[in-house]
Amino acid sequence: MSETISNRLMRVADLRAAVSFAHAHGLIAIIDNTFASPINFRPAEAGFDLSIHSATKYLGGHSDIVAGAIIGRADLISRIGRTAAHLGGSLDPHACFLMHRGMKTLGVRVRHQNQTAGAVARFLTDHPKVTRVNYPGLESHPDHARARELFDGCGGMLSFELRGGVGAADAFIANLTLPISAPSLGGVESLVTRPATTSHSGMPREERERAGISDGLIRLSVGLETADDLLEDIAAALAAC
Ligand SMILES: *Cc1c(COP(=O)(O)O)cnc(C)c1O
């Protein structure tokens, strides 16, 4: 089981090696493709047997459903389908409608988010108050070459650190007017979090730091705002923190 792009530092594993390893050992190669979405990466083409999605994110795309999907070979899916039927947990019709509707615009949304996230990452890289930017589309990212080889786009997720640490991060988030401070990702509105207080709050600080997640790390899910509006808002929030 791998993730296409890791949460927080946006690392990209050697996904072809993961598939080879699984198949050499008689295992099923599974990937969580939530961050990339099928617009940027299609796991079956790289040999994965199953891909898992939080459809709550890019597939739904409007932060108004909680849903999931498992996509892959028919023989595997039919086994999962039987278990799912026994356990319940079927999506209600209205959530299905919203997801179906959301998926019709998946391509245009994700391609816009790829572009805007790239622009935001480059802007932050050049900003004197920013010490580190994690985005696989940047040449400075350790997995940039792999991302370019595997993906059609580098996605709408990035993370970064400010010179002023936690205090500056909280001030920056409070100063933003477009991105909303909330967990989740992949929606039409930009969402910003400080992982140390949200997704990774249950992890002891030492472990977080070993994993490269500093307390001041800020994660941004880029939405569908016009890039210039978002950049202007980020610039103003940085100026005041
Ligand atoms: C959010 C998320 C999940 C969990 O999905 P839910 O729809 O919130 O249950 C799993 N994997 C990744 C990569 C996610 O971002």
The ligand as a MOL file (V3000), in Angstrom:
LIG
                    3D

  0  0  0     0  0            999 V3000
M  V30 BEGIN CTAB
M  V30 COUNTS 15 15 0 0 0
M  V30 BEGIN ATOM
M  V30 1 C -8.9500 12.4140 3.6240 0
M  V30 2 C -8.1200 11.2750 3.1990 0
M  V30 3 C -8.5100 9.9730 3.5090 0
M  V30 4 C -9.7790 9.6890 4.3240 0
M  V30 5 O -10.8950 9.9440 3.5600 0
M  V30 6 P -12.3210 10.3950 4.1520 0
M  V30 7 O -13.1330 10.5950 2.9310 0
M  V30 8 O -12.1070 11.6610 4.9250 0
M  V30 9 O -12.7740 9.2690 5.0050 0
M  V30 10 C -7.7060 8.9400 3.0650 0
M  V30 11 N -6.5830 9.1620 2.3540 0
M  V30 12 C -6.1700 10.4060 2.0350 0
M  V30 13 C -4.9100 10.5890 1.2710 0
M  V30 14 C -6.9290 11.5030 2.4420 0
M  V30 15 O -6.5340 12.7430 2.1360 0
M  V30 END ATOM
M  V30 BEGIN BOND
M  V30 1 1 1 2
M  V30 2 1 2 3
M  V30 3 2 2 14
M  V30 4 1 3 4
M  V30 5 2 3 10
M  V30 6 1 4 5
M  V30 7 1 5 6
M  V30 8 2 6 7
M  V30 9 1 6 8
M  V30 10 1 6 9
M  V30 11 1 10 11
M  V30 12 2 11 12
M  V30 13 1 12 13
M  V30 14 1 12 14
M  V30 15 1 14 15
M  V30 END BOND
M  V30 END CTAB
M  END
